Amino acid sequence: MSHLAVIGFDDQFKADEVRVEVLRLQRECALDLEDAAVAVKKPDGTVSLHQTYNLAKAGAVGGGFWGLLIGTLFLSPILGIVAGASAGAVAGALADIGIEDDFMRDVAATLRPGTSALFVLVRSAPPESLLQTMHAAGGKVLQVSLGHVDEARLRNALGEPQARRAS
């Protein structure tokens, strides 16, 4: 089961900096990351999402390949590339994997202008390397789907007081 943590930062660029560190941990196989995204609430109040995976681009590349292949069979490779890339880009843009965009927009709407939030979806409990990265970055836990023990470890790494739980 995957676990989601949403960490808020008082700077609109800090969440993106921390995401780079989280992606480095994934490359080093120190973290089993499913998805990571950043939401920024700009000083003018607009919200922008920065996804880790560009599905439209990946869809366009895959669609272009298949369009070339099918277009070659019908003696029109250029038309096949254009049609395949267009269809692939549209399909990629409509796909939503990992953390749902609507959820991220809802959370980002609650942020103060000029701040950001990092959304991290991990396949297992947060390892020590992730907690150390979060500790170095600062920030505040906005939302979490971890168990009591792992949530306490994350809050401790961020230097937050323990959350009170209703019985």
N, C-alpha and C positions, 0 to 999 in steps of 0.2 A: 504494500500500500504506500502511496506517495504522501509526502507531508509538505504543506505549504507554510512559508513564513513570509510575512510582509513587514519590511523594516523601513521606517520613515527617516528622512534626513532633512536637516534645516537648510541645506544647500541644494540648488537645482542640479548640480553636477556630481555630487557625492555618490548618489546611487549608481550612476553609470561607472564611476571609478571602481566601486566595490564589485559591480558585475564583472568587470574585466578581471579582477582578482579571483572571483568565483569561477569564471571560465578557465583561468589558468589552473586552478585546483582540479577542474575536470580533466584538462589535458594531461595533468600529471597523475591521473587515476586516483586522486585523493578524495574524490567526491563523485557520487553517482547522481548526477544532475539530470533531471528530466526537462526542465525549462527554467529560464531566467529572463525577466523582463523589467523594464524601468518605466515608470510613469512620472512625468514632470508636470508640475503646475507652474506655468510661467507667471511672471509678475503681472501680466495683464489678465490673468485668470483662466486662460485657455489651457487645456490638458493635451499633452502629446504622449503617445506610447512608443517605446523603442523595443521592438521584439528582437530576440536572439536569432530567430530563424526567419529569413525572408522567403515566405512560401510562394509569393508571386514570381520572384526571380527563379526559384527552383522549378516551378511549374512551367515557366517560359522556356527554360533550357531543356527540360524533358520533353515538352510538347514540340519544340523545334526539332529535336532529334527524330521523334516519331513522325512528325510532319515531313521531314526530309526523306525518311525511309519510304513512307507511303506515297509521297509525291513523286519519287523516283520510279516507283512501280507504274504510276500513271503518266509518266513523262512530263511532269511539271514540278521539279524539286523546289524551285523558289516559292511557288504558290503554296506548296506543302509546308515549307518552313514557316512562312508567314501565318498560315492558318493554324498550324500546330502550336507555334509559340503563343499566338493570341489566345487560343483555347486553353493552353496550359497556364498562362498567366492569370486568366479569369478564374480557372479552377483553383489555383493556388491562393489567390486573394480571398476566395470564398471559404477556403478551409480554415479551421481554427483548431489547432492542436495545442496541447499543454494548458496553460492558464488562459481562461476565457477573457476575451477583450472587454466584454460588458462588465465583468467583475472588476477588472483593473480600472476601468473608467469610473465605476461607482466609488471605489476606494480613493482614486485620485481626486475626485470631486470634493472629498472631505479635507484635502490637504490645504494648507495655507499657501497663498501665492509665493512663488520663489522657492518652493521646496520640492522634494522628490521622494519616491518610494521605490524600493527594490523588492520584486516578487521572485522568490526562489522556491522551486518545486523540486524536492529531492526524493529519490526512490526509497531511501532508508533514513534512519534517524541522523541528525546532523553530526558529522564526525568532528573531532577536535580541531582539525585544520580549518573548517568552516567557522567554528566558534572563535578561533583565534583571529581570523580575518574580520569577523564582525566586531570583535573587541577593539581591534586597531582602528576601525572605521567610526565607531560611535554609532549613534542612531537610536531609534526607539521602536520597540515591537508594536506594530499597529494591529496585526492579526496573525494568528498562528493556528495550525491544526495538529500540533504535536501533542504527545502525552504530557502528563504533569511533570515528569522528571526531565524530559527533553526541553520543555518550555522553560523550566526553571534554569536549566543549563544555558539556554540561549539568553534569557533575561540577565543572568549573572555575567555572561560574557559581554553584554552591552552595558553593564553597570547599572541596571535598573533594579528597583526594589521588587520583591516577589509579588506577583499578582494575588489578590485574595480571591478565593473561589467560594461561591455560594454552596452550601451543603444541600 
